[in-house]
């Protein structure tokens, strides 16, 4: 990568024309420099594609010439640089998620306080006498605040997967994580502190002592945890209902698909053609994992979605399967995956369905036979759509009822099959 980047910078660029012209006009450079700059620019522009192509051979030559100690140092440096960049990216992502979460829940907590002080407290003072109005207001406000305070203080903190992973992977982030945790607890405790001071006019020192106790009870009890999870689930469902529906129906890729790309894994959709030969087989029989290195993560069948299908689940025509694999695995699977056959028969007229009438006269070999025993469907591949009686009425055919003289059969089938049936009936009649 370094060789390719360096060789790509060999061209000095046409912007040098402007710089050279400006230098000559201001008297900073001599007149002789301008034609040199133009000539070098033209030459490098012409040679740049060839120079870039030489990057890989030059890298191979450098690895042969340079001492092993130098190569080892460069590899270790590149590995350390990449690791540092990855850790910085994880750290930034964690703090961005925590910041968004604290801001959202902080806004909800502030809104709860505004409603409590602006609406609930005046109503309570109107209907409840004395200090009990403030007590009721404070209790209701603290209960309403508890889910948001829990999110501000402890969600994605120590004990969560993201926090513990960052703590174990990057010792340089320990101080930042600790400071962020202290700030979050301080923000969460600020709300009980303000409520105690405003409703009960307690001294600051007493409020400072009571606020942590109230905060601990509100944040760490099981009811608050359940309430926050239910609230978060409802919020996420309402926020992402349209996206979740699109993901369920396969109209949009799941959220986790983007995370797979960092590990050279991808999610791809494949439609099972109607004429596929292995339709109805179980996944363990198809054995996609061993053959192509891909795995079926979901099966979409109409409006039904089967996530993480079992080995005994079967694939049927028109199923859509979502498959996880590497680029190479998905490419080989796609090449072997049967494609829909869109070709048509050369002679379409032979496949055309027509309707013809067959009167049953005296001597017809079909007289007295039930439709199911006549061979019209099984042998001649025709269908009795109706039976017209002598009175002119068309009746729905009964497979058990014997055919009678004077009946007229309304037959549907391909032209060739109907002609075969009529010919056979005429020969037997003679």
Secondary structure, 3 states (H helix, E strand, C coil): CHHHHHHHCCCCCCHHHHHHHHHHHCCCCCHHHHHHHHHHHHHHHHHHHHHHHHHHHHHHHHHHHCCHHHHHHHHHHHHHHHHHHHHHHHHHHHHHHHHHHHHHHHHHHHHHHHHHHHHHHHHHHHHCCCCHHHHHHHHHHHHHHHHHHHHHHCCCCCCCHHHHHHHHHCHHHHHHHHHHHHHHHHHHHHHHHHHHHHHHCCCHHHHHHHHHHHHHHHHHCHHHHHHHHHHHHHHHHHHHHHHHHHHHCCCCCCCHHHHHHHHCCEEEEEECCCCCCCCCCEHHHHCHHHHHCCEEEEEEECCEEEECCCCCCECCCCCEEEEEECHHHHHHHHHHCCCCCCCCCCCHHHHCEEEEEEECCCCCCCCCCEHHHCCCCCCCCCEEEEEECCCCCEECCCCCCECCCCCEEEEEEEHHHHHHHHHHHHHHHC
